Amino acid sequence: MSDHLVAGTLRRRYKRFLADVVLDDGREVVAHCPNTGSMRAVNVPGCRVWLSPSTNPARKLAWTWELIELPDGRGGIDWVSVHTGRTNALVEDALHAGAIPELAGFTALKREASVAGSRLDFRLEAGGAPATYVEVKQVTLKESDGHGYFPDAVSERGRRHLEALAALVAQGHRGVLLFCAAHTGIADVAPAAHRDPAYARTLTAVAERGVEILAYGCRRLGSTAAPTGLVIDRRLPVDLARRWVGE
């Protein structure tokens, strides 16, 4: 991510990968939206957004949508990363910094480990101990009850990742699902049974089979006038039994 993000106002997100933004200097630009999900509760026209510029002449779009500011309901602002590609880098930085104690002590880290027809985000090794496989999921859905949920839409791929982790645990490895709440207003995480009941059921089932479920939250880096991104800074509780009841 560029250290110099440019502010603007979101007009609309469309065709999944495009967003119309009016920059603070009055220019209207089309930015790449690096998020394939529904972005439920995050795609809010009229909110302030932050884009990273590109100097690569080969790129079709010169701007990438990085952050959005959302009202927190108490007169303040929540900062949310819409760039799903940043999440694994946030987690990797935290792993190397020892900011995730449950995963500390590894001596080797492999990205995108292929196992049993699935690709998991990290494989951690430490001497002769069983390998630890980690799958990371970005959480940005904060529902009207104030809690964070995952996923924000049906995720068959996410369910396959859960089954892959459970299979690895059965083989004697360690399997960890890590929710990264890339939304500064999310203080805890639960399965979104109201969005994907099958995922919620599978999450509970694999937890009973030994898959560890962790969640970590983020804070904004930089100032409100010049943000530079998010960083993982605290563990969050996970409530597998919570269910959102709303409209």
C-alpha positions as CSV (number, residue, x, y, z in Angstrom):
1,M,0.0,0.0,0.0
2,S,1.2,3.5,-0.7
3,D,2.1,5.6,2.3
4,H,0.3,8.5,0.7
5,L,-3.4,7.7,0.4
6,V,-5.8,10.1,-1.4
7,A,-9.2,11.0,0.1
8,G,-12.5,11.2,-1.7
9,T,-16.2,10.4,-1.5
10,L,-17.7,7.1,-2.7
11,R,-20.4,7.5,-5.3
12,R,-21.0,3.9,-6.1
13,R,-19.5,0.4,-6.4
14,Y,-20.5,-1.6,-9.4
15,K,-19.6,-4.7,-11.5
16,R,-17.9,-5.9,-8.3
17,F,-14.5,-4.5,-9.1
18,L,-15.2,-0.9,-9.9
19,A,-16.0,2.1,-7.8
20,D,-16.8,5.7,-8.7
21,V,-15.1,8.2,-6.4
22,V,-15.0,12.0,-6.3
23,L,-11.6,13.1,-5.0
24,D,-11.3,16.0,-2.6
25,D,-9.8,18.1,-5.4
26,G,-13.0,17.6,-7.4
27,R,-11.8,15.0,-9.9
28,E,-14.0,12.0,-10.6
29,V,-12.1,8.8,-10.9
30,V,-12.8,5.1,-11.3
31,A,-11.0,3.0,-8.8
32,H,-10.3,-0.7,-8.7
33,C,-12.3,-2.4,-5.9
34,P,-10.1,-5.3,-4.7
35,N,-13.0,-7.2,-3.0
36,T,-15.0,-10.0,-4.5
37,G,-17.5,-10.2,-1.7
38,S,-20.8,-8.5,-1.2
39,M,-19.3,-5.8,1.1
40,R,-22.5,-5.8,2.9
41,A,-22.7,-2.8,5.4
42,V,-19.3,-1.5,4.0
43,N,-20.4,-0.3,0.5
44,V,-22.0,2.9,1.6
45,P,-22.2,5.7,-1.0
46,G,-21.5,9.2,0.4
47,C,-18.9,8.0,2.9
48,R,-15.3,9.1,2.9
49,V,-12.9,6.7,1.2
50,W,-9.1,6.5,0.7
51,L,-7.4,5.4,-2.5
52,S,-3.9,4.4,-3.3
53,P,-2.4,5.8,-6.5
54,S,-0.4,3.8,-9.1
55,T,2.3,5.0,-11.3
56,N,2.3,1.9,-13.4
57,P,1.4,3.0,-17.0
58,A,0.3,-0.6,-17.8
59,R,-2.5,-0.5,-15.3
60,K,-6.0,0.1,-16.7
61,L,-7.1,1.8,-13.5
62,A,-4.7,4.2,-11.7
63,W,-6.5,4.0,-8.3
64,T,-7.2,1.3,-5.8
65,W,-9.8,1.6,-3.1
66,E,-8.1,0.8,0.3
67,L,-10.2,2.2,3.2
68,I,-13.6,3.6,4.0
69,E,-14.8,5.6,7.0
70,L,-18.1,4.5,8.4
71,P,-20.1,6.3,11.2
72,D,-19.9,4.2,14.4
73,G,-23.4,5.3,15.6
74,R,-21.9,7.3,18.5
75,G,-20.7,10.3,16.6
76,G,-17.3,8.8,15.8
77,I,-15.7,6.9,12.8
78,D,-14.9,3.3,12.2
79,W,-12.1,2.6,9.8
80,V,-12.5,-0.4,7.5
81,S,-10.2,-2.0,4.9
82,V,-12.0,-3.1,1.8
83,H,-8.8,-4.5,0.2
84,T,-9.0,-8.3,1.0
85,G,-5.5,-8.7,-0.5
86,R,-4.0,-6.7,2.4
87,T,-5.3,-9.1,5.1
88,N,-2.8,-11.9,4.8
89,A,0.0,-9.3,4.9
90,L,-1.4,-7.9,8.1
91,V,-1.4,-11.3,9.6
92,E,2.0,-12.2,8.4
93,D,3.5,-9.0,9.9
94,A,1.7,-9.8,13.2
95,L,3.1,-13.3,13.1
96,H,6.7,-12.2,12.6
97,A,6.2,-9.5,15.3
98,G,4.9,-12.0,17.8
99,A,1.6,-10.1,18.1
100,I,-0.4,-13.4,17.9
101,P,0.9,-15.3,21.0
102,E,-1.2,-18.4,20.1
103,L,0.9,-18.8,17.0
104,A,4.3,-17.7,18.3
105,G,7.5,-19.9,18.3
106,F,7.5,-21.0,14.7
107,T,10.8,-21.3,12.9
108,A,9.6,-21.5,9.3
109,L,6.6,-19.9,7.6
110,K,5.2,-21.0,4.2
111,R,2.5,-19.0,2.4
112,E,-0.3,-20.7,0.5
113,A,0.2,-24.3,1.6
114,S,-1.6,-26.8,-0.7
115,V,-3.2,-29.6,1.2
116,A,-5.9,-32.2,0.1
117,G,-7.2,-30.1,-2.8
118,S,-7.3,-26.9,-0.8
119,R,-4.9,-24.0,-0.4
120,L,-4.6,-22.6,3.1
121,D,-3.0,-19.3,3.8
122,F,0.0,-20.3,6.1
123,R,1.9,-23.4,7.2
124,L,4.0,-22.8,10.4
125,E,6.7,-25.1,11.4
126,A,8.7,-25.4,14.7
127,G,11.4,-28.1,14.9
128,G,9.9,-31.6,15.0
129,A,6.5,-30.5,16.2
130,P,3.4,-31.1,14.0
131,A,2.8,-28.4,11.5
132,T,0.3,-25.6,12.1
133,Y,-2.0,-24.7,9.3
134,V,-3.7,-21.3,9.4
135,E,-6.6,-20.1,7.3
136,V,-7.3,-16.3,7.5
137,K,-10.7,-14.7,6.9
138,Q,-11.2,-11.0,6.7
139,V,-14.2,-9.8,8.8
140,T,-15.8,-6.5,7.9
141,L,-19.5,-7.2,8.5
142,K,-20.7,-5.3,11.6
143,E,-24.4,-5.8,12.0
144,S,-26.9,-3.5,13.6
145,D,-26.5,-5.3,17.0
146,G,-22.9,-3.9,17.1
147,H,-21.2,-7.3,16.7
148,G,-19.0,-8.6,13.9
149,Y,-20.0,-11.6,11.7
150,F,-18.5,-13.8,9.0
151,P,-19.2,-14.4,6.2
152,D,-21.3,-11.6,4.6
153,A,-22.6,-13.9,1.9
154,V,-22.7,-17.7,1.2
155,S,-19.1,-19.0,1.1
156,E,-18.8,-22.6,-0.2
157,R,-15.0,-22.0,-0.5
158,G,-14.9,-20.9,3.1
159,R,-16.7,-24.1,4.2
160,R,-14.2,-26.2,2.2
161,H,-11.3,-24.5,4.1
162,L,-12.9,-25.5,7.4
163,E,-13.2,-29.1,6.3
164,A,-9.5,-29.1,5.2
165,L,-8.4,-27.8,8.6
166,A,-10.4,-30.5,10.3
167,A,-8.9,-33.2,8.1
168,L,-5.4,-31.9,9.0
169,V,-6.2,-32.0,12.7
170,A,-7.4,-35.6,12.3
171,Q,-3.9,-36.4,10.8
172,G,-2.2,-35.0,13.9
173,H,-1.5,-31.5,12.7
174,R,-2.7,-28.2,14.2
175,G,-5.5,-26.4,12.3
176,V,-6.3,-22.7,13.1
177,L,-9.0,-20.5,11.6
178,L,-8.0,-16.8,12.2
179,F,-10.6,-14.1,11.8
180,C,-9.0,-10.8,11.1
181,A,-11.4,-8.0,11.8
182,A,-10.3,-5.3,9.4
183,H,-12.9,-3.0,10.9
184,T,-11.9,-0.9,13.9
185,G,-15.4,-1.0,15.3
186,I,-15.6,-4.8,15.5
187,A,-15.0,-6.0,19.1
188,D,-16.0,-9.6,18.7
189,V,-16.8,-12.1,16.0
190,A,-19.5,-14.8,15.5
191,P,-20.6,-17.0,12.6
192,A,-23.1,-15.3,10.3
193,A,-25.8,-18.0,10.4
194,H,-28.3,-15.4,9.0
195,R,-26.1,-15.1,5.9
196,D,-24.7,-18.6,5.5
197,P,-26.3,-21.2,7.9
198,A,-24.2,-24.0,6.4
199,Y,-21.0,-22.2,7.2
200,A,-22.1,-21.5,10.7
201,R,-22.9,-25.2,11.3
202,T,-19.6,-26.3,9.8
203,L,-17.7,-23.9,11.9
204,T,-19.2,-25.2,15.1
205,A,-18.6,-28.8,13.9
206,V,-14.9,-28.4,13.1
207,A,-14.4,-26.5,16.4
208,E,-15.7,-29.7,18.2
209,R,-13.2,-31.7,16.1
210,G,-10.2,-29.7,17.3
211,V,-9.9,-26.8,14.9
212,E,-8.9,-23.7,16.9
213,I,-10.9,-20.5,16.2
214,L,-9.1,-17.2,16.9
215,A,-10.0,-13.6,16.1
216,Y,-7.9,-10.5,16.1
217,G,-8.8,-6.8,15.7
218,C,-7.1,-3.9,14.1
219,R,-6.4,-0.2,14.7
220,R,-5.7,2.6,12.2
221,L,-2.2,3.6,11.4
222,G,-1.4,7.2,10.8
223,S,-3.6,10.1,11.5
224,T,-7.3,10.7,10.6
225,A,-6.0,13.3,8.0
226,A,-3.3,10.9,6.7
227,P,-4.1,7.3,7.4
228,T,-1.7,4.6,6.1
229,G,-3.7,1.5,6.7
230,L,-4.5,-0.9,9.6
231,V,-2.4,-3.0,11.9
232,I,-3.4,-6.0,14.1
233,D,-3.3,-5.0,17.7
234,R,-5.6,-7.1,20.0
235,R,-7.3,-10.5,20.4
236,L,-11.1,-10.5,20.1
237,P,-13.6,-13.0,21.6
238,V,-15.3,-15.5,19.4
239,D,-18.9,-16.5,20.2
240,L,-20.0,-19.5,18.1
241,A,-23.4,-19.5,19.7
242,R,-24.4,-15.9,19.0
243,R,-27.1,-15.4,16.3
244,W,-28.1,-12.0,14.8
245,V,-31.8,-11.3,14.9
246,G,-32.7,-8.4,12.7
247,E,-34.6,-7.2,9.7
